[in-house]
Amino acid sequence: MPRRRKLDTGVPWIELTTTDADWKSADPQLLATMLGEMQLIRAFEEAVLELAGAGLVHGPAHSSIGQEGGAVGSILTLRSSDGVNGSHRGHHQFLAKAMTHVSGGALDLQALVDTDMQAMLDRTLSEILGLAAGFSGGRGGSMHLQWLEAGALGTNAIVGGGAPIAGGNAWAQRFAGTDDVSINYFGDGSSQIGSVLESMNLAAVWQTPVMFFIENNLYAVSTHASEASADTRFSVRGQGFSIPAWRVDGMDPLAVHLATQEALERMRSGQGPAIIEAEVYRFFHQNGPFPGSAFGYRSKAEEKDWRERDPIALVARKMQELGHLTAAEAEAVREQAQQAMADAVAKIIENDPEREGKRRIKPALWPDPAVVDTGIRSDASELAAWTAVEPDPTAGTWRDVKFVEAVAQTMARRMETDDRIVVLGEDVHKLGGGTNGATKGLAQQFGSERVIGTPISENAFFGFATGAALDGRIRPVVEFMYPDFMWVAADQVFNQAGKARHMFGDNNTVPLVLRTKVAMGSGYGSQHLMDPAGVFATQAGWRIVAASTAADYVGLLNAALALEDPVLVIEHMDLYGKADSLPDGDLDYIIPPGSAAIRRAGSDVTVLSYLSMVDHALEAVAQTGIDAEVVDLRWLDRASIDWGTIEESIKKTNAVLIVEQGAQGSSYGAWLADEIQRRFFDWLDQPIERVTGGEASPSISKVLERAAIAGTEEVVAGLERVRAAMGGNS
């Protein structure tokens, strides 16, 4: 018979409950603040539900009524410099953090709402209603609440989407040498989400001071926790990632507070992440002013039992038993909170003169529709301090390099001059500079704090990078080994990093660079060989650069690292080993947005391309003898592309050929062709021609791979089609 030994993770997993002694020893001021914050949150949520019932809340109203104890118990002793973020049901967490910031963590129950507190309540209500006076100008609304001054990092409408961002914020806090922490709030529904589990693992590996706070309210919309997990004690997740965890009754704010203090002590002392699971209950349905029983998935008896455990009633009763508060004083606290919200509503709502008996939001409070697209990205004014240079191999002294050496050398130079830059990705710290040598020498020069190999976990490590970039004390440079892996991290890449600046009212900067390589021709097959330009060009918020020469790469990467926006830097494996050259010196120039390069002047057709296809286009032009003007786009996104150079060329040639290597479906040229025909239709004498790969992604077979991608031969054919059309028009 085999021998068996029971294994033990050795990681604490604790269930904590309070005793009468805990209540007796609790600071009366702490309990007073706890009660005051919960009453303000309750009154706020009741006001929102009342407005929602009147049709005055555009979009969902995810009430946190019943769950106030978890948020307040965990937040009321945090510093303003500690960060919190949460999910779509996050009013209570945002308000608890904002109130703690405004009050300094101590409320006077005799004078609950001062001028600053009232102003915060007014702004929060304005934001939820989508009004200009809100924290994000109304863009964030109910599900995207942010106030950076208070350490409220932004709630998140993507289930589990905030976990990597909170982890990244905590990473930046530790990187900056502080003992501040971050808390990510999510529910039982998020506890199965990959981004949450990946973030737990990465936080544990990196010993990042982030708390994963699980509000287990038993239902993800109407699905009971037992239908989603074999073990509904979701704090058990910590055992798999070596993260200590506490499980508490979330309807007991003091229990939450005591567990949080134990976790915070570990986190602030550098012992890494923690998990707290608080079992709570939302008194209403997922969205709106009706209980869950109205939709048939909960019983009225179950709801009654939980309402009898109301955290506000518990704290008020305990304070009265201890002699800290009378019943009349407790009621007065409730009345003050309700009055504050009545005042907030009165400033926003008026009788509708066109509908008798109805109310409306005061028209003057709506944001100006003209600002709908402002703040998607920076205005690039941060580049003003840099020297813009158009590399000229005929001027000055140049030195020979391979293209990939220029990648590593430029990164090294920037890391020398900006100690915020941190490089992270799979294997970037080993193998002599990653799988292609693009980070060669960086780990040896800058150490493991600034060149970090990651788990195979793109969603987590890109999300951590986004959180760190939003914090600003780290300027992350993320490497995706292959661009196809962006789909694994698509939420963090597009929903988070790309949208954050605009969604939160342009209160954020997102200084983040994502490097990746096109590997068509390398035989890696359909899941490794895409060109990501076409996908990223359709996503607001991202800038895109693609260099065809080493000297251009230097200027483009420098600009990318100076911008306060997320920038995709696309490289190509065909160029890595190419013999190239760089100007002597410190590589301290930029090629700013709006800077295409004319590689060959001509008058017959404008050829637009990027990356290695620029060389293929030049070869094809030489073979055909067509007098083509070859334009190397370099900047590819809508805001950064050089429309002026394109326009000037089209007005000269009256014909366009767009050249790219990859598949038709994710084509960059399709987007570009649409833009060109709308902008410059009157100057075109024939339809825009395109050279692309096939419909399918490239295959493993060498023959089929070549058939699936474009090269010089396909560009020649494209030029001949243009020539034929020219003859037909003459």
N, C-alpha and C positions, 0 to 999 in steps of 0.2 A: 504493500500500500504506500502511496506517496505521502510524504510528510507535509503537513499544512501549518502555516503560521499566520495568524491574523495580523494584517497590516494596519498601521495607524499613520495618518498624515502628519500628526504632530502639530497641527494648526488649530488654534483655539476656535471653537464654535460654541457660543454662549447664549443661553436664554436668560434675559435679565428682567426681573420684576421688582416693583417697588414695595416697600413695607411702610407701616405707619412711622417708623423711625426716620425713614428717608424724607417723608413729608415734614416731620417736625424739625429736621435739621436743615431743610431747604431755606435759603435766604428769602425772606419775605419780599424783598424787591424783585428777586428773580420770578417769584410766583405772580407778583403784580404785573410785571412786564409780560409774562406768559399769558395771563388772562386778557390784558389790554390788547395785545397783538391779535389774539384769536377772535376777540369781539369785533375788532376793526375788519379783519378778514371776512368774518361771517356777514357783517353788515354790507361790506363791499359786494360780496357774491350775491347776496339777496337783492341788492340794487340792480346788479347786472341781469339776474334772472327776470326781474320785473320788467326791465327794459326789453329783454329778449321776448318776453311774452307779449309786449306791445308792438313787436315788429321793428324795434329800433336798433337792434344789434345785427349788423350785416355779417352773416357767417355764423359759425357755431359759438355756443356759450358753454364751455366745459366747466361746470361748477366743481369747486373743491369743498363744498359744504360737507362737514363730517370728517374731513381729512386734515383740518387745521393743526391738530396736535402734533403730527409728524413733522410738518414744516417748521412750526414755531419751536418745538422742543429741540430740534437740531440746529436751528439758525440763530436763536436769540443771543448767543454769546460769541458769534463769529465777528471777526474784524471786517472792516470795509474792504480791506485788501485781500481777504479770502474770497474765492470765487464760487458761485453756484450757477448751475443751469438745470433745466428740467425739460419736461415733455409738453405736449399740447395742453394737459391739465396742470397748469403751473402758476395760476394766479396767486395761490397761497404762498408758494415758495418765493415768487418775486416780491410780493407784498411784505413777507416776513423779513427778507433781506433789505428791502428798501426802508422799512420802518426801523429796523435795527440800526441802519446807517444814519437815518435822520435823527433818531432819538439818542444815539450813542449807547444803545442797549439798555436803557432804563426809562420806563414810562411812569408818569404820575397819574394814577387812576382818578385823582380829583380834577385834573386838567389834561384829559387824554389827548386832545388834538390841538396842537399849536399851529402857527401860521405855516411853518415848514411842512408839517405833517399833512395839513390840508392841501397844500400845493402838490405834494406827492400823490395824494389820492386823486386830485383833480386831473393831473397829468396821466395817471394810469388809466382812469376811466376814459379820458380822451383817446388814448392809444387804442384801447379795446374797441371803441366806437369808430376808429379810423379817422380821427380828426387831426388837424394840423398841430395842435398844442401837445400831442402825445410825444412820448419819449423818442419815437422813431418817425414822427410826422404822420402817424396813422398807417404807415406801411406794414408794420409788424402785426398790429391787431392783437387779438386775444392769444394767439398761439406763439407769437414771437416777441415776448416782452424782454426788453434789455435796458439796463441803466448801468453803464460801465463804472461810473463814479461810485456806485454803491456795491460793486462787485457782482451785480446781476448780469451774467455773461450772455443771456439770451435763451429763452425757452424755445422748444423745437417741435415742429409739427410732424417730423419723421420719427416713428416709434423706434427708440433706441439710438437715434441719430446724434444725441448730445453726449453720449458716453465718450467717444474718442476725443471730442472737443474739450470736455472737462479734463480728460487725461492730459491733453496737450497743454492746457492752461496750468495744470499742476506741474508738468514737466518744466515749463518756463519759470514758474515760481521757484522751483528747486535750482534750476540753472542760474537764476539771478542771485542765489545765495540766501534766500529768505526762508523762514519756516512757515510761510503761508500755505494754505491748503485749498483744494477745490472739492466741491460736492456735486455729484451728478444724481439727479432724482429721476426715477423711472418706475414703472409699475410692473405688476405681475405679467402683463402681456409682453413687455420688453425683455423679460428675463430669459427668453429663448432666442432672442435676436443675435445674429452673429456679431454685429458691431459691439454689442455689450460684452459678450464672452471674449472676443478678441481683445477688447480694451482691458478687461480684467487681467488677461494673461500678460499683455504688454506692460501694464502698470506694475504687476508683480515682478516681472523680469527687470524692469528699470527702477524698481523701488520708488515709484512716483507717488507723491502725497495726495492721492485722490480717493474720496469716499464714494462708493457706489451705494446709494440709498434707495432701497426697494420699498415703494409704497404698495404693499400687497393688499389691494382692495377687493380681491377675490374674483373680479370680473374684468375681462378685456371686452368692452362693449357688453355683449350678453353671454360670452363664453366663459364658463366657470374655470377657475384655475386647475381643477382636477381633470379637465378635458385637455389641458395644454401641457401638463407635466405629471410624471409619475410621482414626484415628491413635491408637494405644494409648499414646502418650507424652502423658499427660494434662496435663502442665505446659505443653503448647502453648497451652492456654486463655489463658495470660497474654498471649500475643501479641495476642489480640483485644481485650484490655481495658487494654493499656499497663501491665501489671504484670510486673516482672522475676521470672524463675523460675529455679529450680535443679532439676536432675534428678540423683539420687544413688542409689547402691546402698544400700537400706535395711537390708541384712544387715551393713553396715559402719557401726557406730554412730559411729565417728570421722568418716567422710565426712558423715553426717547432722549431726553437731555442727559441723563446719567450715562447711558450707553455711548452717546456722542462724545461726551467728555473723555471717556476711556479710549475711544478710537482716536480722538484728536491728539491725545497725549502721545500715542504711538506715532501718528503721522508727523506731528511737528518735531519729533525727535529723530526723524530720518528713517523710520522703520517701514516705510512704504504704505501701500493702500490698505483700505479697510472696507468692510461691507456691513451695512445695517439694514435689516429687514424689519419694517414696522407694519404690523397688520392693522389696516385701517378700513374705512368703509365710506364710500361716497353715498350720501343720502338721496341723491337724485340720479337720473339716468345718465348715460354717457354724455348727452348733450341736451340742454334745455331744462324747463322747469317742472318736469314730471318725474315721479319715482320709477325705479326699475320695474316695480310690480305692475305698472300700467302697460308694460310691454310683455309681461308674462314670463320673464326669466327669473324673477325673484318673487318670493311670497311677502305678503304684508306682515306676516308674523316675523319673518326674518328681519325685515326692515325695522319693525317695532323694537325688537331685541337690541339691534345696534344703536337705534336712536336713544335708548335708555343708557347707553355708554358714551353719550356725547362728551367730548373732551372739555368743552367749555363748562358744562354743568359739573364735571368732576373737579376741575380746578377751583371753581367758585365754591363748591361745597367744602372742599378741603380747607380753603382759606377761611371760610366761616368757622369750621370746626376748630381751627387753630387760633381763632381770634384776630386774624389779620384783616377781616372784612365783615361787614354786616350785610344782610340780605338787601337792604335798601341801597347800600353802596354798590353792591354787585349789579343791581338793576340800573343804577345811575351810569355805570360803565357802559352797559348795553345801550342806554338812551343817548349817551354822547356819541357812540359809534354810529348809531342810526342817524343822528342829526348831522354828523359830518358828511355822510353819504347823501342825505337829503340836500344839503348845501351843494355838494358836487354835482348832483343831477340837475339842480335848479339853474346852475350856470350854463348848462349845455342844452337843456330841453325847454321847449316853449309850446304853447297851444298852436295847432296847425290852423292858420286862418282859412284854409281852403277845404278843411274837412272837420266838420263840427264834432266835438267830443274826442278828437284825436290829437296826438302830440307829434312833434317833429324835432329833429335836431336843428338848432339854429343855423341857418344857411351860411352865415359868415364864418363858421368854425371849420368848414370843410377845407381840405388842402386845395391849393391851386392845381387844376389839371395839367398846367404847363410843366409841372415838376415831375411828371410821371416817369421819365427816363433819366432824370438827373441822379448822379451818385452811383451809377453802375460800376464805374471805375474812376481812377484818379484823373486829373487833368494833365498829368505828366510834368507838372511844374517841379517835381522833385529832381528832375534831370537837369535843371538849369545850372547846377554847380559843376556839371560834368562837361568835358570837352568832346564835342561831336566831331568825328573824323570819318572821312571817306577813304578807306585804305587804298593807297596807290603804290603798287609794286615798283613803279618807275622812280619813286621819290624816296630819299633817305636810304638807310642801311637795313637790309632784311636778313633774316637767318632761316635756315632750312629746318622744318619740323614735319612730322606727320600730323594729320588733322587731329587724331585722338590725343596727341601730346598737347595740342593747343587747348583742348578741353581741360585737362588736368592742370596745366600751367595757369590758365585763367582762374580756375577755382582756387588754386593756391594763392595767387596774388590777392584775390578778393578776401580770402580768409585771413591773410596777413593784415589787411587794412580794416576789416570789420569783424570784431570778435563775436558778433551776434550770429554769424553764419554757421550753421550746423548742417552737415551732409548726412543723410540717412537713406537706407535702402538695403535690399538683400545683397550681402556679400561685398558691399562697397569698401569694407575695411580690410578685406583679404584678397587673395588671388592676384596680388600685384596690381591692385586698382580695380577690383570688380571683374566681371566676366570679359570686359573688353579693354581694360586699362584706363578707363576714363577718369578714375579717381586715384591714379598712380601716385604714390608718395604722400598722400594727404593724411593717412592714418599715422604714419611715422612722424610727420611734421606737427600735427595738431592734436593727436591723442584721441582716446576713446570717448571723451566727452563731446567732441565736435565732429568725429567721423564714426558713425554708429551703424553697425550691422543690425538688421532687424529680423524678427521672425518672418516667415512667409505669411504675411498678414496685411495685405495692402490696405484693406478697409481701416484697420486700426492705426497703422503707422502713418498713413496719409491723414487720417483724422486727427491724430496727435499733432502732426505738423500744422494742420489748419488751426487747431486750438492755440498752438504756440505762436503762430503768425498773428492771430487776432490779438493775442496778448502784447506782441511787439518786442519782447525782450529776446526772442530768437527769430532769426530770419532763415527758415528751413529751406534746404535744397533737397528735394526728394527724388530718388531715382526709381522709376519703374523699369525693371529689366527689359520688359517688352510692353508696347503700348496697349496690347489687347487686355492686359491686366487691369486697365482702368475700369473695365466693366465690373470687376470684383469690388472696386472701391467707388462705384459710380455715385452712390449717395453722397459720400464725403467730397468727391471731386466736383460734382455739379450742383447738388442740392445745398451743400454747405459752403464750401470755399467760393464757388462761383456766384452764389446768391447773397452771401452774408452782407456785403457792403451796401447793396441797394436795399435789401429786405429790412435792414435795421436803420434805414434812414440816413445812410452815409455817415454813421457814427464810428465806423470801423475802418481800419486799413487792413489789407491782407497781403503782406509782403512774403510771398511764397513762390518758389520756382519748382516746377515739376519737369525733370529731365527724362527723356525716353528716346529710344532709337527705332527707326524703321529697319527691319532686317530682311526685306524681300530679297530673295536670291540665296539665302543661307540654308534653305532646306528644313526650316523649323515648322512649316505647315500652317494650317488654317488658324490656329489659336495663338500664333506668335508673330504674325507678319503684317499686321494692318498698318496703314498710315492714319494716325488719329486726327489729322488736320481738319477733315471735313466734319467730324463729330464735334470737336471743340469750337469750330467756327460758328456753330448753331447755338452755342451756350453763352448767354450773356455773362459778362464779368471776367471772362478769360481773355488774356492776350496770348498771341502765338508768334514765336519766332522760329525760323528754319534757315540755317546758313548753308551755303554751298562751298565756302572757302574758310580756311582757318582764320584769316585776318577778320573776316566778317563775323565769325563765331565769337571772337574776343569782344568786339563791340556790341554784339547783340546780347551776349550773356551778361556783360557789364550793365547794360541798360535794364535787362530783366531783373538783375539783383539790386538795382537802385529804385525800381518802381515799387509803389505801395499796393500793387495788385498781384493776383495770381497770374503767373506767366508759364505757359507750356513751351519748353525748349525742345524742339525735335531735332534729333541727329540721324545720321544714316550710316549703317555699317559699311556700305561701299566707300564712304569717304574716310573712315577711320584710318585706314592704312595708306591713304593717298599722300604722296609726297607734296608738301605744301611749304609755305613760308609765312613768317610773322615779322613785323617791324621790330627792330631792336628797341629796348626800353622796358618800361614797367607795365605795359599793357593796360594803361589807365584811360582809355578812350571809349566812347560809346557810339553806337549807330542807333539813333533815336527812332521812335515810331514815325511812320510816314516817310521811310527812306528806302525805296526800291533802288536797284542798280541796273543800269542798262549795260549788259554784257556784250551786246553787238548792236550797233545802230543799223537801221534799215528802213525801207519805205513800203514794202509789199504787204507785210502782215506783222501784227504784234503777237509775239509768242510769250506767254506768261507761264512761269514755272518757278520751282524752288527745289532745294536739296540737290540730290545727285542728278535729277532730271534736267537741271540747267546744262550740265555737261553733255547729256544726251541730245538736248535740243541744239546746242552749238554744233555737235557732230552731224546732226541731221541737216542743218542748214548748209553746212559745208558740202554735204553729199548732193543736195538738190540744186544748189546754186540759186535758190530763192533769196531775194534781198529782204530777209526777215530782221525785225528788231526784237532781240531777245531780252526780256525783262526778268531779272531775278527779284522776286517779290520780297523776300526776307521777312517782313512783317505780314502776317496772314489774317489777323482778326479784323472785324468790321471797323473798329475804331482806329486801328494802327496801320492799316494797309495804305499804301501811297497812291491814293486815287488821282492825285495831280499828275504824276508821271504816267499812269495808265491812260488818263484822258488825253494828255499831249500826244502820246504814241498813237492812240486810236484815231485821233483827228488827222494824223499824218498817213496812216496805213489803211484805215477804213475796213480792217479785217482783224479778227482775233482767233488765235489758236491757244487753248489752255492745255498745258502738258503736265500730267501727273502719272505716277507709277501704279497706283493701287486700284482697288476694286471700285466698280461703278456705284454700288449701293451706299458706301460711306464716303463718296467722292467730295473732295474739297472743290473741285472744278464746277460741280453742279451748282453749288451755292454762288460761286464767283460769277458764273455765266449769267445767272439770274440777275445779280446786282448790275453787271455790265450792261445787259440789254435794257434795263430800266433806266440807268443813268446816261447811257451813251447811244441809245438806239438810233438817233438821227444821224450818227456818224458812221454807221455800219452799212456796208454795201452787200453783205452776205450774212447768213446765219453764223453764229459763233460755232467754231469747230472745237472738238475736244479729243484729246488723247488720254485714255485711261487703261487700266487693266480690264480683266473680264468681270463678269457678274459675281462669280464666287471668289472667296478668299483663296490665296495660293495654296497648292497642295504640296505634299512631301516629294512626290516624284519630280526629279530634275526637269524632265520634259514638260510635265503638266504645270510645274511652277513657272517655267519660262513662258508658257503659253498664257498664263493668268496675269502676267504683269507687263507693263509697257517698258520699252527700251528705245534705243536709237531707231531700230527698224520701224516701230510703230509711229514714232515722230515723223519719220520720212513719209510714211503713208498719210499722216495728217496734213503735212505740208502740201503733198500732192493733191489732196482733196481741196485745199484752199486754192491752189493754183488752178485747178479745173474750174472751180466756181468763179474765179476771176475771169477766166477765158469766156465762160458762159455769160458773164455780165458785160463783156466788152463789145 
